[in-house]
Amino acid sequence: MPSTPRAPDRRAQLRERHHRAIVDAAAALLDAKGAAGFTVDELAARADVSRRTVFNHFPSVDDIVIAVCSEVLGDVVASFESQPTTQVDPTPPTVFDEVAAVLRATDLVTPIAYLTRVLGAADGEPSQRQAFVLLRAFTDVSERLSTELLRRHPDADVLTTRLLVSSLIGGLVVLHTHWLEATGATVDDRSRAVWDGLLDRLIDRTREGYGSATSDPLPVGPVTTRKTHHG
């Protein structure tokens, strides 16, 4: 007797629809008003859900903001996931080289400048709350990227892979502060060159270690960059 197809889980579908509506509404409100510019009631009304539904999905407003920020930064993971898993090179790149290549190939200046603006950090050094939100968003990206790397490299050591990815992704939070001081969160050729120089230093230091840390000037760089950027 042929099996009867399972009916879709309507409760799960409704929950996913509400979750998506809340995140989309938060993204729109962030863009219009910034992280401190909207209330839970405004968010619930825009998402067409109750206030209680909002808190059924997210423990706090910061968690909602973090979810939006994680999606904005998701291009790092999406760029990696879009790459083919089969390697024609007889000596395929190491896990480190793969992560470094993804960070260099992804336009991070545009989303980071956007997050700097909506979080209200463009006028100076990020506050503790702003830094916390950014760190949580980058941590989420780190976990997703580690999961994808371990899927591609099933023989890789789990702890080493996660330590490597978290070192690089966590370093982006530090780069953000230096980049913000040097550029004011503008999005132009010089800003991208500064970011590229900082990123190169992060990758080199992570690869070589920090035992011989020297004082290098912040990069101001030429106006040419190696990435393909959007927007």
N, C-alpha and C positions, 0 to 999 in steps of 0.2 A: 504494500500500500504506500503510495507516494506520500512523502512528508508534507505537511501543510506549512507554507511559508509563515514565519513568525511575524505577527503584526508589529509595526513600529512602536517603540516605547514612547507614547505621547507625552508622558511626564518628563522624560529625558529631553525630548525635542523642545518642549515648552521651556525647560530650564536653560537649554542652550540658547534658545531665542531670546530669553530675558537677559542672559549673560551678555550676549552680543549687543543687545540694545543698550544696556548700561554702559558698556565700554565705548560704543560709538557715540553715545550722548556725552560721556565724559570727555572724549577726544574733541568733540565740537565745542564744549564749554571751555576746555583748556585753551583751545585756539582763540576763542573769543575773549575770555576773561582772565586766563591764567589760573594757576593752581589755587590761589587764595581768593578767587573771584566768584565762586559759585557755592551754593549750599546743596545739601542732600535733597532738600525739597525740590529745588530747581532741576537737579539731576533726575530725580524720579519722574517729574512731570515731562521732561524732555524725552526720557526713555519710555514713557507711558507705562510705568509700573508703580507699585506702591513703595513708600519709604521702607516698609518692612522687607519687601522683596530685594531692595538694594542691599540691605544688611544681611539678608540670607545668602547673598553671593559674595560679599566683601565685608570683612570685619571693620574696616575703617575707610575714610576718604583717601588716606594715603595709599592704601592697598589698591584702590581704584586707579589712582594716578600712576602707581607703579605698573599696573597692568597695561595702561596706555603707553607709558614710556617703553615697556618691554616690547610692545608691538612696533613702536617707532624704530627701535634698534634691531628689530627682527631681520633686517636685510642681511646682517652678518651671517645668521644661520641659513636664511633662504639662499644666499649666494653659494654657500657651501653645499647645501642639499641639491642645488641645481647642477652641480658638477657630476660627471659620470663616475661611477664607482670602479669601472674597469680601467686598468692601467696598461698602456702599450709600452711604456718605458720599462726596460728590464731592471732598472734600479729605481723603483717608485719613491716618491718623496717621503720623508719621515713625517710623523704626526706633527712635530714642531713646524716643519717647513710648510705643511698644509695649512696650519692655523695662521702662520705668518703671511702666507700668500693671500689667504682670504681677507685678513685685516688690511693688507695693502691694496687689494683690489676693490674693496667696498668703500663707497662714499660714506664716510662717517661724519664729515664736517656738517653736511646739511641737516641730518637728524639731530646731531648734538647741539648745533646752533638753535634749532627749533626748540629742543627741550630746555636749553638754557633760557630762552625767552619765556616759554610758558611757565616755567618754574620760578620765574622772577629773579634769576641769578645773573642777568646780563649786566647789571650795574655795579657789580663788585664780586668779591669772593663768595662762593655759595654758603648759605647758612647751614647749620647742622641738619635741619630738616631736608633742605634741598640736596645736600650731599648724601643723606641717607636714602632718599628716593632714587637718586642716580645709582648708588651702590647696589640697591636691591634690584633695580632694572638690569644692570650689568651682570649681577649674579644670576638672574634668570637666563640671560643670554648664555652665560658660561655653562650652566647646567644643560641647556638644550644643545649647545655645540659639543659638549663632552659626550652626550648621548649619541649624537650623530657620528662622532669620531669613533666611538667604541663599536658602533654598528658596522662601520666601514673596516675597522681593524679589530676583529674579534679576538685576536691573539695579544693585543696590547694590554699592558698592565693597567688595571682600572684606576688605582690610586695615582700612579704616575701621570696618567692622561689627565685626570681631573686636576691635579696640582699644576700641571703645565698650563692647561687652559685657564684656570682661575688666576694664575700669575699674570698671564697676558691680558685677559679681560679686566681683571682688577686694576692692572696698571693703566688702563684707559681712563679710569676715574681720576688718577693722579695727573695724567696728561691733560685732562679737561681743565683742571685748575690753571696749569701753566699756559695752555693755549688761550684760555679766557683772558688771563693777564696780558698776554702778548697781542691779542687781536680784538678784544672787546666783543667776541662772538660774532664778528662779521663773516659773511660768506663771499669770499672773493679769492682771487688767485694767490695773493700773499697769505691769506688765512689758511688756505689749503697747503701751501708750501711749508708754513710753520707746523701744521699738524703732521705732514709727511715726515719732517725732520724729527719731531718728537717721537713719532711712531717708530722710526728707524732706530732711535736710541733705546726705546723700550725693547724692541726685538733683539737688538745687539746685546744689551745688558742681560736680558733673560737667557740668551744663548750662551754668553760667555761667563756669566756670574758677576757678582758685585764686589769682588775682593779688591779690585783696583779702580774703584770709582774715582773719576776725575771730574773737574768742573769744566763742562763744555758750555759755550754760550748758547742761548736760545736761538734756534734757526730762524732767520728771516727769509732766506731762500729766494731763488729766482721765481718768476711768475709762472714758469712751466712746471707741470706736475705729470706724474705718470699714470694717473687714474682716469677713468671715464666717469664723469659726474653728470648728475641729472638736476634739473631745476636751476 
